[in-house]
């Protein structure tokens, strides 16, 4: 897994020395005890929607 860092100017993220746009979903359902299959579905669905992070 690549490490995400902050640019020297501190105004954007970098991943593999390329600008990285952090698009997170606020995953409140994490606190409802989802099972493995529900998590698998949730993560795949969010990936298809273009999300690249979860913010819990």
C-alpha angles and dihedrals in degrees: 000000000000121000118241114219138176120254120249089253088051094227102108143021125253129210117182088349091301127111110267124202110210107217109176135179117216100235104204090157088073086085096056096074099250116192124236095268092050091051091047091052093044094050094046091048092051091046089054089051090056101256115146101181143035121220113203 
